[in-house]
Amino acid sequence: METKEKLSALRASMKQMGLSAYIVPGTDPHASEYVADYWKERNWLSGFTGSAGTVAVTTTKAGLWTDSRYFLQADAQLKGSGIDLMKEGLAETPTIADWIMGQLTTDEAVGVNPEMFSARAYEALRRQLADANLRLISTDLIRPLWNDRPQLPTQPLYVLEEQYAGQSVADKLVAVRQEMAKHNADVYVLSSLDEIAWLFNIRGTDVDYNPLVIAYAMVEKHKVTLFIAPSKLTAFSMKYVVENKIGVADYEHIVPALHAISAHDTVMYDGSRLNQALFEAFPANCKKVDVSSVVMRLKSVKNPVELAGTRRAMLQDGKALVRFFKWLEETVGKEHLTEFDIMARLKEFRSEGEHFVGESFGTIAGYQGNGAIVHYSASEKGAAEIKKEGMLLLDSGGQYFDGTTDITRTITLSEPTAEQKRDYTLVLKGHIALACAKFPKGTCGVQLDILARQFLWQQGLSYGHGTGHGVGHFLCVHEGPQNIRTDLNPTPLEVGMLISDEPGLYRAGQYGIRIENLVAVKECEVTEFGQFLDFETLTLFPYDQQLIDWSIMTEQEIDWVNNYHKMVEEKLLPLLSEEEAAWLKRKCMKH
């Protein structure tokens, strides 16, 4: 069916169910950033393939809400579909709820698939609609219409050995149960795939870029159950779950298991992650405790083995980047190269690294004006040709058994302009200021964000994205609860957390600049005013010194760059060939 036919079929189903509107988000039952093809309902209905977006359909109109990263893509993919592009973030664009309330009249009903909404999001929407005397109904209308729907992934899971994980399942369960006890909880229900992977030391291939396994879990006082498709368990992994006293049930049996919870039990869950369908499966009379995920917080603090592994992954990553950028420098202008070509070549260099598993996200290779599109994605057909002129922004990362990497470097392919050098240096100064931060224990990322933005703001410049996101250990490249951004996130930065340091500046149609390293929070010193923390920079690759305007750098900033480059040399040179080592030494030349 074409999109218009799908909309007609959906509206016929809506009429049968007595619904005047239906909402289809681009998510899955596990609140994942990347979703398996099986759950791409919004993609199927609308034809829009961006990672963020929600479709709302009434009996006569339809709209797709997405952010500025996808305006151009959505405009092209929605042409002739009967779905209007609703540009989120613009003052004139109503919210989905406001738009629906403007279309409907009193006592009409709005439908959603409760598997695709978190319990908190569902309740917030229900209240908004109730204020306009509209009803919210839980119903899945897409499943009966999507005849050629892909199957759920069936590849088996694998075990992440303790030599990489650094902590046993038994020890992790002890920590989780201690947190449960604080809330007098008898049962803790988990639905986030990265939390389940961390808790059970398992990994898989069910989701692009993230080594995750589709599953649910229930932790009780004296037992734990993993709900997973039987096909995912091999003889080895069955032996593993038995040895670790992990009960196993079919993935589809999570709802009956929730129904079976005693009405006298207290159930703990994270309402921002647990989907509404599972929430509706809880016994009506049991006590429910909605708390921010304790597993998310536990896994955000890396143990010494995970930190050591991440440092090893950075060595492999740095070696691959040296080989890639040396190749690029020697090839550009001599061969026909596109953004898509260099993405593939970078993956080849990374794949030669020890313990490499895959990329940690889709590489962003933005040449010239494409670099100004923050989450740009080059396609094979539409990729720009890279010439020996202008600027290139490259944001990429790898998944290794040892850890997860994420690095952005912006380089010039010709003599830069004074404006380009000034812009780059202002971004670099903020990047350095954050890397050098010393702060008292209990400090949150929002309190540090200004350090990275200050030099841009003083010149009337800024960037619209966060400065730092949490990073997993051989898990998701974006994880919480910590971040560094202007949003009021109350999560304090703790020793062992990994986080990115990535300020940027984007001039539409001209070029984009972003500089990103990963840093680890560590103890600094204890003074009469308490414990102070600072950052250890983990990423290993030089900055493009051609783009630095040294005249606006302080002596301390210049020393920091020189010391960083010295560290990069010392750690990477033993891994490189003579030619590669000579290339790196030139790039790390002391100013």
C-alpha positions as CSV (number, residue, x, y, z in Angstrom):
1,M,0.0,0.0,0.0
2,E,1.0,3.6,-0.6
3,T,0.9,6.0,2.3
4,K,-2.5,7.4,1.3
5,E,-3.9,3.9,1.2
6,K,-2.5,3.1,4.6
7,L,-4.1,6.3,6.0
8,S,-7.4,5.3,4.5
9,A,-7.2,1.8,6.0
10,L,-6.2,3.3,9.4
11,R,-9.2,5.7,9.3
12,A,-11.5,2.8,8.5
13,S,-10.2,1.0,11.6
14,M,-10.6,4.2,13.6
15,K,-14.2,4.5,12.6
16,Q,-14.9,0.9,13.6
17,M,-13.3,1.6,17.0
18,G,-15.2,4.9,17.5
19,L,-11.9,6.9,17.4
20,S,-11.6,10.4,16.0
21,A,-7.8,10.5,16.2
22,Y,-4.9,8.1,16.4
23,I,-1.2,8.8,17.4
24,V,1.7,6.7,16.1
25,P,5.1,7.5,17.7
26,G,8.5,6.4,16.3
27,T,9.5,4.3,19.3
28,D,9.2,0.7,20.7
29,P,7.9,-1.0,23.9
30,H,11.4,-0.6,25.5
31,A,11.8,3.2,25.1
32,S,14.8,2.6,22.8
33,E,16.7,5.3,20.8
34,Y,17.2,2.8,18.0
35,V,14.4,0.3,17.3
36,A,14.1,-3.0,15.6
37,D,12.4,-3.0,12.2
38,Y,9.5,-4.9,13.7
39,W,8.4,-1.8,15.7
40,K,8.9,0.9,13.0
41,E,5.2,1.6,12.8
42,R,5.5,5.3,12.2
43,N,8.0,4.5,9.3
44,W,5.6,2.0,7.8
45,L,2.6,4.4,8.0
46,S,4.2,7.6,6.8
47,G,7.3,6.7,4.8
48,F,9.4,9.0,7.0
49,T,12.5,7.2,8.1
50,G,14.1,9.7,10.5
51,S,14.9,8.5,14.1
52,A,12.6,11.1,15.8
53,G,9.1,11.8,14.9
54,T,5.4,11.2,15.6
55,V,2.4,10.9,13.3
56,A,-1.1,12.0,14.4
57,V,-4.1,11.2,12.3
58,T,-7.7,12.5,12.4
59,T,-10.6,11.6,10.1
60,T,-9.6,14.3,7.7
61,K,-6.0,15.4,8.4
62,A,-2.6,14.0,9.3
63,G,0.6,15.5,10.6
64,L,4.2,14.4,11.3
65,W,6.0,16.2,14.2
66,T,9.8,16.1,14.0
67,D,12.7,18.4,14.9
68,S,15.0,20.6,12.9
69,R,17.4,17.8,12.2
70,Y,14.9,16.2,9.9
71,F,13.0,19.1,8.3
72,L,14.5,18.7,4.8
73,Q,14.3,14.9,4.9
74,A,10.7,14.9,6.1
75,D,9.7,17.4,3.6
76,A,11.0,15.2,0.8
77,Q,9.6,11.9,2.2
78,L,6.1,13.2,2.9
79,K,5.5,14.8,-0.5
80,G,2.1,13.5,-1.8
81,S,1.5,11.4,1.2
82,G,-1.4,13.4,2.7
83,I,0.7,14.0,5.8
84,D,1.7,17.6,6.7
85,L,5.1,18.3,8.2
86,M,4.8,19.9,11.6
87,K,8.1,21.6,12.5
88,E,8.7,21.1,16.2
89,G,10.5,23.9,18.0
90,L,8.9,26.7,15.9
91,A,6.6,29.1,17.8
92,E,3.8,28.6,15.3
93,T,3.8,24.8,15.6
94,P,1.2,23.4,18.0
95,T,1.9,20.4,20.2
96,I,0.3,17.1,19.1
97,A,-2.2,17.4,21.9
98,D,-3.1,21.0,21.1
99,W,-3.5,20.2,17.4
100,I,-5.8,17.2,18.2
101,M,-7.8,19.3,20.6
102,G,-8.3,21.9,17.9
103,Q,-9.6,19.2,15.5
104,L,-12.0,17.3,17.9
105,T,-15.1,18.1,19.8
106,T,-16.3,17.2,23.3
107,D,-16.4,13.5,24.3
108,E,-14.6,12.2,21.2
109,A,-11.9,9.6,21.6
110,V,-8.1,9.4,20.8
111,G,-6.4,6.1,20.3
112,V,-2.8,5.0,21.0
113,N,-0.9,1.7,21.1
114,P,-0.1,1.5,24.8
115,E,3.1,-0.5,24.1
116,M,4.5,2.6,22.4
117,F,3.9,5.1,25.2
118,S,5.6,5.2,28.6
119,A,3.3,5.1,31.6
120,R,4.2,8.7,32.4
121,A,3.8,10.0,28.9
122,Y,0.4,8.2,28.6
123,E,-0.9,9.7,31.8
124,A,0.3,13.2,30.8
125,L,-1.5,12.9,27.5
126,R,-4.7,11.5,29.1
127,R,-4.8,14.5,31.5
128,Q,-4.3,17.0,28.6
129,L,-7.1,15.4,26.6
130,A,-9.4,15.1,29.6
131,D,-9.1,18.9,30.2
132,A,-10.7,19.2,26.7
133,N,-13.3,16.5,27.5
134,L,-11.6,14.0,25.2
135,R,-11.0,10.3,26.0
136,L,-7.7,8.4,25.6
137,I,-8.2,4.7,24.5
138,S,-5.5,2.0,24.5
139,T,-5.7,0.0,21.2
140,D,-3.3,-1.3,18.6
141,L,-4.6,-0.5,15.2
142,I,-1.4,-0.9,13.2
143,R,-0.8,-4.6,13.8
144,P,-3.9,-5.8,11.8
145,L,-3.0,-3.5,8.9
146,W,0.7,-4.2,8.5
147,N,0.6,-7.5,6.6
148,D,4.3,-7.7,5.5
149,R,5.6,-6.7,9.0
150,P,9.2,-7.9,9.6
151,Q,9.8,-10.6,12.3
152,L,11.3,-9.8,15.6
153,P,15.1,-10.6,15.6
154,T,15.9,-14.2,16.4
155,Q,19.7,-14.1,16.6
156,P,21.1,-15.6,19.9
157,L,22.4,-13.6,22.7
158,Y,26.0,-13.9,23.9
159,V,27.6,-13.5,27.3
160,L,29.9,-10.6,28.2
161,E,32.5,-12.2,30.2
162,E,33.3,-10.9,33.7
163,Q,36.8,-10.0,32.5
164,Y,35.1,-7.2,30.4
165,A,32.1,-6.5,32.7
166,G,34.1,-6.3,35.9
167,Q,31.2,-7.4,38.1
168,S,29.1,-10.6,38.4
169,V,25.4,-10.8,37.9
170,A,25.1,-11.9,41.6
171,D,26.8,-8.7,42.8
172,K,24.7,-6.5,40.5
173,L,21.5,-8.2,41.8
174,V,22.6,-7.5,45.4
175,A,23.0,-3.8,44.6
176,V,19.6,-3.7,42.9
177,R,17.9,-5.4,45.8
178,Q,19.4,-3.0,48.2
179,E,17.8,-0.2,46.2
180,M,14.5,-2.1,46.1
181,A,14.6,-2.4,49.9
182,K,14.8,1.4,50.2
183,H,11.4,1.6,48.6
184,N,10.0,-1.6,50.4
185,A,9.6,-3.1,46.9
186,D,8.8,-6.8,46.4
187,V,9.1,-6.7,42.6
188,Y,11.1,-4.6,40.2
189,V,10.1,-4.6,36.5
190,L,12.7,-3.7,33.9
191,S,11.9,-3.0,30.3
192,S,14.9,-0.9,29.0
193,L,17.2,-3.1,26.9
194,D,20.5,-1.5,27.9
195,E,19.6,-2.0,31.6
196,I,18.7,-5.6,31.1
197,A,21.9,-6.2,29.1
198,W,24.0,-4.6,31.9
199,L,22.3,-6.4,34.7
200,F,22.7,-9.9,33.2
201,N,26.0,-9.3,31.5
202,I,24.5,-10.3,28.1
203,R,24.8,-8.7,24.7
204,G,23.1,-9.2,21.3
205,T,22.5,-7.9,17.8
206,D,18.8,-7.1,17.9
207,V,19.3,-3.3,17.5
208,D,21.4,-1.3,15.1
209,Y,24.6,0.1,16.7
210,N,23.7,-1.0,20.2
211,P,24.7,-4.6,21.3
212,L,21.3,-5.3,22.9
213,V,18.9,-8.2,23.3
214,I,15.1,-7.8,23.2
215,A,13.8,-8.9,26.6
216,Y,12.0,-7.9,29.8
217,A,13.0,-8.7,33.4
218,M,11.5,-9.0,36.8
219,V,13.7,-8.9,39.9
220,E,12.0,-10.2,43.1
221,K,13.4,-10.6,46.6
222,H,14.5,-14.2,46.1
223,K,14.4,-14.8,42.4
224,V,14.9,-13.1,39.0
225,T,13.3,-13.8,35.7
226,L,14.5,-12.9,32.2
227,F,11.6,-12.8,29.6
228,I,13.2,-13.6,26.2
229,A,12.4,-15.5,23.0
230,P,13.6,-19.2,23.4
231,S,15.5,-19.0,20.1
232,K,17.9,-16.5,21.6
233,L,19.3,-19.1,24.1
234,T,22.0,-21.5,23.0
235,A,23.2,-24.5,25.1
236,F,26.1,-22.3,26.4
237,S,23.8,-19.4,27.3
238,M,21.3,-21.7,29.0
239,K,24.1,-23.1,31.1
240,Y,25.1,-19.5,31.9
241,V,21.6,-18.5,33.1
242,V,21.3,-21.7,35.2
243,E,24.7,-21.1,36.8
244,N,23.6,-17.5,37.6
245,K,20.2,-18.6,39.0
246,I,18.4,-16.6,36.4
247,G,14.9,-17.9,35.7
248,V,13.8,-17.8,32.0
249,A,10.4,-17.3,30.5
250,D,9.2,-16.6,27.0
251,Y,9.2,-12.9,26.0
252,E,5.5,-12.9,25.4
253,H,4.8,-14.2,29.0
254,I,5.7,-10.9,30.7
255,V,2.0,-9.7,30.8
256,P,0.7,-13.0,32.4
257,A,3.6,-12.7,34.9
258,L,2.6,-9.2,35.8
259,H,-1.1,-10.3,36.2
260,A,0.1,-12.9,38.6
261,I,1.8,-10.5,41.0
262,S,0.2,-10.6,44.5
263,A,-2.1,-7.8,45.3
264,H,-0.2,-7.5,48.6
265,D,3.1,-6.8,46.8
266,T,4.8,-3.5,46.1
267,V,5.9,-3.1,42.5
268,M,8.7,-0.8,41.6
269,Y,9.1,0.6,38.0
270,D,10.4,3.6,36.1
271,G,7.3,5.3,34.6
272,S,9.4,7.1,32.0
273,R,10.6,3.8,30.6
274,L,8.0,1.2,31.4
275,N,5.3,1.1,28.7
276,Q,1.6,1.7,29.4
277,A,0.6,-1.8,28.3
278,L,2.8,-3.3,31.0
279,F,1.5,-0.8,33.5
280,E,-2.0,-1.7,32.7
281,A,-1.1,-5.4,33.4
282,F,-0.2,-4.6,37.0
283,P,-2.9,-5.9,39.5
284,A,-5.2,-3.0,40.3
285,N,-4.8,-3.4,44.1
286,C,-1.0,-3.8,44.3
287,K,1.0,-0.8,45.5
288,K,3.0,0.8,42.7
289,V,6.2,2.8,43.2
290,D,7.3,4.9,40.2
291,V,11.0,5.8,40.7
292,S,13.8,6.8,38.4
293,S,15.6,3.7,37.2
294,V,18.0,2.4,39.8
295,V,19.8,0.2,37.2
296,M,20.3,3.2,35.0
297,R,22.1,5.0,37.8
298,L,24.1,1.9,38.9
299,K,25.4,1.2,35.3
300,S,26.2,4.9,34.8
301,V,29.1,4.6,37.3
302,K,31.7,2.5,35.6
303,N,33.7,0.0,37.7
304,P,37.6,-0.1,37.4
305,V,37.5,-2.9,34.9
306,E,35.0,-1.0,32.7
307,L,37.1,2.1,32.9
308,A,40.3,0.2,32.0
309,G,38.5,-1.5,29.1
310,T,37.3,1.9,27.8
311,R,40.9,3.2,27.9
312,R,42.0,0.1,25.8
313,A,39.2,0.8,23.4
314,M,40.4,4.3,23.0
315,L,43.9,3.0,22.0
316,Q,42.3,0.9,19.2
317,D,40.1,3.8,18.2
318,G,43.0,6.2,18.1
319,K,45.1,3.9,16.0
320,A,42.2,3.5,13.5
321,L,41.7,7.3,13.3
322,V,45.3,7.9,12.6
323,R,45.3,5.5,9.7
324,F,42.0,6.9,8.4
325,F,42.9,10.6,8.5
326,K,46.4,9.8,7.1
327,W,44.7,8.0,4.2
328,L,42.2,10.8,3.7
329,E,44.9,13.4,3.6
330,E,46.8,11.4,1.0
331,T,43.7,10.5,-1.1
332,V,41.5,13.6,-1.2
333,G,41.9,15.5,-4.4
334,K,43.5,12.5,-6.2
335,E,40.5,10.2,-6.2
336,H,36.8,10.7,-6.4
337,L,35.6,10.6,-2.7
338,T,32.2,11.2,-1.2
339,E,31.0,11.5,2.3
340,F,29.6,8.0,2.0
341,D,32.9,6.6,0.7
342,I,34.8,7.9,3.7
343,M,32.2,6.6,6.2
344,A,32.8,3.1,4.7
345,R,36.6,3.5,4.8
346,L,36.6,4.6,8.4
347,K,34.6,1.5,9.4
348,E,37.1,-0.7,7.6
349,F,40.0,0.9,9.6
350,R,38.1,0.4,12.9
351,S,37.2,-3.2,12.1
352,E,40.9,-4.0,12.1
353,G,41.0,-3.1,15.8
354,E,41.2,-5.7,18.6
355,H,37.8,-6.6,20.1
356,F,36.0,-4.5,17.6
357,V,32.3,-5.4,17.2
358,G,30.7,-2.6,15.2
359,E,30.0,1.1,15.0
360,S,28.4,2.8,18.0
361,F,26.2,5.0,15.8
362,G,25.8,5.9,12.1
363,T,28.9,8.0,11.2
364,I,28.2,11.7,10.6
365,A,30.4,12.9,7.8
366,G,29.4,16.4,6.9
367,Y,31.4,18.2,4.2
368,Q,31.1,22.0,4.0
369,G,27.5,23.0,4.5
370,N,26.4,19.5,5.4
371,G,28.6,19.8,8.5
372,A,26.1,22.5,9.7
373,I,23.3,19.9,9.9
374,V,23.9,18.6,13.4
375,H,22.7,15.0,12.8
376,Y,23.4,14.8,9.1
377,S,23.3,11.4,7.5
378,A,24.9,10.9,4.1
379,S,23.3,8.4,1.7
380,E,25.1,6.6,-1.0
381,K,23.3,8.5,-3.8
382,G,23.0,11.9,-2.3
383,A,26.5,12.2,-0.6
384,A,28.6,15.2,-1.4
385,E,31.9,14.9,-3.2
386,I,34.8,15.8,-0.9
387,K,37.4,18.0,-2.5
388,K,40.7,19.4,-1.4
389,E,39.1,22.6,-0.1
390,G,36.8,23.6,2.7
391,M,36.0,21.9,6.0
392,L,34.9,18.4,7.0
393,L,33.1,17.4,10.3
394,L,33.4,13.8,11.2
395,D,31.5,12.3,14.2
396,S,32.0,8.6,14.7
397,G,32.4,5.8,17.2
398,G,33.1,2.2,17.8
399,Q,31.7,-0.7,19.9
400,Y,34.4,-2.9,21.4
401,F,34.2,-5.7,23.9
402,D,36.3,-3.3,26.0
403,G,34.0,-0.3,25.7
404,T,32.2,2.3,23.6
405,T,33.8,5.3,21.8
406,D,32.5,8.5,20.4
407,I,34.7,11.2,18.9
408,T,34.2,14.3,16.7
409,R,36.9,16.1,14.8
410,T,36.6,19.0,12.4
411,I,39.4,19.4,9.9
412,T,40.2,21.8,7.1
413,L,41.2,20.5,3.6
414,S,42.7,23.8,2.5
415,E,43.9,27.1,3.9
416,P,41.2,28.2,6.4
417,T,39.7,31.7,6.5
418,A,40.2,34.0,9.5
419,E,36.5,33.5,10.4
420,Q,36.8,29.7,10.3
421,K,39.9,29.8,12.5
422,R,38.2,32.1,15.0
423,D,35.1,30.0,15.1
424,Y,37.1,26.8,15.6
425,T,39.2,28.3,18.3
426,L,36.2,29.6,20.2
427,V,34.8,26.1,20.2
428,L,38.1,24.6,21.2
429,K,38.5,27.1,24.1
430,G,35.1,26.0,25.5
431,H,36.0,22.3,25.0
432,I,39.3,22.9,27.0
433,A,37.5,24.9,29.7
434,L,35.1,22.0,30.3
435,A,37.9,19.4,30.2
436,C,39.8,21.4,32.9
437,A,36.8,21.9,35.2
438,K,37.3,21.2,38.9
439,F,34.1,21.0,40.9
440,P,32.7,20.0,44.3
441,K,31.1,16.6,44.7
442,G,27.3,16.9,44.1
443,T,27.7,19.2,41.0
444,C,25.3,18.6,38.2
445,G,26.1,18.9,34.4
446,V,23.8,21.9,34.0
447,Q,26.1,23.8,36.4
448,L,29.1,23.1,34.1
449,D,27.5,23.7,30.7
450,I,28.3,27.4,30.6
451,L,32.1,26.6,30.7
452,A,31.8,25.2,27.2
453,R,29.6,28.0,25.8
454,Q,31.1,31.1,27.5
455,F,33.5,32.1,24.7
456,L,30.8,31.7,22.0
457,W,28.2,33.5,24.0
458,Q,30.6,36.5,24.5
459,Q,30.7,36.8,20.7
460,G,26.9,36.5,20.3
461,L,27.3,32.8,19.0
462,S,25.8,29.6,20.3
463,Y,24.8,26.0,19.5
464,G,21.5,24.3,20.0
465,H,22.5,20.8,21.2
466,G,23.7,19.6,24.6
467,T,27.4,19.8,25.5
468,G,27.7,16.3,26.9
469,H,25.8,13.0,27.1
470,G,26.5,9.9,29.2
471,V,28.2,6.9,27.4
472,G,27.8,3.2,28.1
473,H,30.4,0.5,28.5
474,F,29.9,-1.7,25.4
475,L,26.3,-0.5,25.4
476,C,24.5,2.6,24.1
477,V,26.6,5.5,23.0
478,H,23.9,7.8,24.6
479,E,22.9,6.9,28.1
480,G,21.7,8.6,31.3
481,P,21.0,9.8,33.8
482,Q,23.9,12.3,33.6
483,N,24.4,14.9,30.9
484,I,25.9,18.4,30.4
485,R,23.4,20.7,28.9
486,T,21.2,23.7,29.7
487,D,18.2,21.6,30.8
488,L,17.7,21.4,34.6
489,N,18.8,17.8,35.1
490,P,19.3,17.2,38.9
491,T,21.6,14.2,38.5
492,P,25.0,14.9,40.1
493,L,28.2,13.8,38.3
494,E,29.7,10.9,40.1
495,V,33.2,9.3,40.0
496,G,33.3,6.7,37.3
497,M,30.7,8.3,35.0
498,L,31.6,8.6,31.3
499,I,30.4,11.7,29.5
500,S,31.1,13.6,26.3
501,D,32.6,17.1,25.9
502,E,31.4,18.4,22.6
503,P,30.7,22.1,22.1
504,G,30.0,23.2,18.5
505,L,29.2,26.0,16.1
506,Y,27.2,25.8,12.9
507,R,26.9,28.3,10.0
508,A,24.0,27.2,7.8
509,G,25.1,26.4,4.3
510,Q,28.8,27.0,5.0
511,Y,30.3,24.6,7.6
512,G,29.9,23.0,11.0
513,I,32.4,22.7,13.8
514,R,32.2,20.3,16.6
515,I,35.1,19.0,18.8
516,E,34.3,16.0,21.0
517,N,36.3,13.9,23.5
518,L,35.0,11.4,26.1
519,V,36.0,12.1,29.7
520,A,35.6,10.2,32.9
521,V,34.7,11.8,36.2
522,K,37.4,11.2,38.8
523,E,38.4,12.3,42.3
524,C,40.6,15.4,42.4
525,E,41.3,16.5,45.9
526,V,39.8,16.9,49.4
527,T,40.0,20.4,50.9
528,E,38.5,22.0,53.9
529,F,35.4,22.6,51.7
530,G,35.0,19.0,50.8
531,Q,35.7,16.5,48.0
532,F,36.4,18.0,44.6
533,L,36.2,16.1,41.3
534,D,37.6,16.7,37.8
535,F,37.8,14.9,34.4
536,E,40.2,12.4,32.9
537,T,40.3,12.9,29.1
538,L,40.1,9.4,27.4
539,T,39.8,10.1,23.7
540,L,43.1,9.9,21.8
541,F,43.4,11.9,18.6
542,P,45.0,15.4,17.8
543,Y,43.1,18.6,17.0
544,D,43.6,20.2,13.6
545,Q,46.2,22.8,14.4
546,Q,45.7,24.6,11.1
547,L,42.4,25.7,12.4
548,I,43.6,27.1,15.7
549,D,44.1,30.9,16.0
550,W,46.8,30.8,18.6
551,S,46.6,34.6,19.1
552,I,43.3,34.2,21.0
553,M,44.4,31.3,23.1
554,T,45.8,31.8,26.6
555,E,49.1,30.4,27.7
556,Q,47.2,27.8,29.9
557,E,45.1,26.7,26.9
558,I,48.2,26.4,24.7
559,D,49.9,24.3,27.4
560,W,46.8,22.1,27.7
561,V,46.7,21.4,23.9
562,N,50.5,20.6,23.9
563,N,50.1,18.3,26.9
564,Y,47.1,16.6,25.3
565,H,49.0,16.0,22.1
566,K,52.0,14.7,24.1
567,M,49.7,12.2,25.7
568,V,48.2,11.1,22.4
569,E,51.7,10.6,21.0
570,E,52.9,8.6,24.0
571,K,49.9,6.3,24.0
572,L,49.5,5.7,20.2
573,L,53.0,5.7,18.8
574,P,53.8,2.1,20.0
575,L,50.8,0.9,18.0
576,L,51.7,2.5,14.7
577,S,54.0,1.8,11.7
578,E,56.9,4.1,11.1
579,E,55.0,6.1,8.5
580,E,51.9,6.4,10.7
581,A,54.1,7.4,13.6
582,A,55.8,10.2,11.6
583,W,52.4,11.4,10.4
584,L,51.1,11.6,14.0
585,K,54.2,13.4,15.3
586,R,53.6,16.1,12.7
587,K,50.0,16.5,13.8
588,C,51.0,16.6,17.5
589,M,53.8,19.2,16.9
590,K,54.2,21.4,19.9
591,H,53.2,25.0,19.4
